[in-house]
């Protein structure tokens, strides 16, 4: 979390949280902004793509982070984490997109079910006329 604070400060990625947890709060803000940015791309381009769509956006995020962006704008994870941990970081991003998509689909399906159920009902009549009790038919 602290490593991305170097984007704001410059210099090498910090390993500690700094004075009054400044690097942690700064890192949280930068991480949140980047996550929202990639979530907007996911929603715009590959919504309902599940894990495959989430993987596509996570790979795009990795490529931009480490092959397109200027060195100063890189997250700095590579200096602190192993390559396997980097795969886990971007894998968690893909899994988060897939989980959010699955939850949205469940909510959308539920709304469709409710809409159909509501269309089948008719409003109750205040004074029904012509109602004959079964006992009166004998």
N, C-alpha and C positions, 0 to 999 in steps of 0.2 A: 504494500500500500504506500509506503514512504518513497519508493524509488521514483515514482513519476513526479515528485516535487521538483526534480531537477529541471523539468520543462519550464517552470516558472523562475527558478533561481539560477539556472545554468550550472555548470560544473558537473562533477560525477554524481550519480544517483546516491542519495543518502540512505544509509542502512538503519539509522535511528529515527525516532519520532521527533527529535528536536525539542526545542524549548516550548513548554506548554502544549506538547503534541501537535505543533504547528505543521510538521511534514505529514502527519497522519491526516489531519483535516484537509490540507491542501491536496494530498493524494486522493482522498475520498471524493473531493469535488471534481478533480480532473477525471478520475475513473468513472464517476457518475455521468459527467458530460459526454465522455467517449461512449459509454454504454448506451445512453439515449440516442446519440448520433447513429450508432450501428443498428439500434432497434428501429429507428425511422427508416433506414435503408431496407431492413428486413421486411417491415410492414409494407413499404412501397413496392418492393420488387418480388418478394418470394413468399408472401403470406400464405399460410396453409401448406408450407413446404415441409413441415415437420423437422425431423432431424437432418434430412438432406438439405433443406433450405437453410437451416441454422448453420450447418457445416459450411455451406457455400459462403455465407456472410462472415463466419469466423475466419475462414481462409482468406477472404478479401481483407479483413481487419489485420491479419498477420502480415499479408503482403504490403499493405499500406504502411503499417507500423515499422516494418524492418527493411523494406526494399524501395519504398516510394518517398516516405517522409525524410526530411533532413535529420541528420544524426541528433541534433539538439531536441527534436520533437519525438524521438523514439521513447518508448516507455521506460527503458532501462532495466527491464527484467533480466535480460541476457547477462548482465554483469553480476546478478545476485542468484538467479535460479539456474538449474541445470537444463539442458535441452528437453529432457523428459518432463520437467515441471512446466516448461513453456508450452509443450503439447497439452498438458493438463489444463493450463490457464485458458487457452483458446478452445479446448474441448468443453470446458465448463461454460464458456460463452455460447457455444453451439447448443449445448444441452439446455441452457436457460432459454434460448429462443424456442427450442422445440417444446419445452414444458409450458411456456407462456402460450404458444400456439395451441397446444392441446387443451389447456384450460379455456381459452377463448372459444374453441370449437365446441366444448361441452356447454358453455354458457349460451352460444348461438343456437345449438340444437335444442336446448331447453326453452329458449324464447320461441322457437318455431313450434314446439309442442304446445306451449301455452296459447299461442295465437290460434292454432287449429282447434284446440279445445274451446276457446272462447267463441269461435265462429259457429260451433255446433249448437250452442245454447240459444234459446230464444228468451227475450225478456218476459218475465212473469206478468200475467194479466191481473189487473186490479180486481175486476168484477167479472169472473168467467161466466159466460152465459151458456146455457145448454149442457151443463154438467149433470149427468144422471148417475146417481149412485147405483151400484150393481144390485142392491136389494130392491130398488124401485122397478126394475125391469121384470120382475116376476109376476 
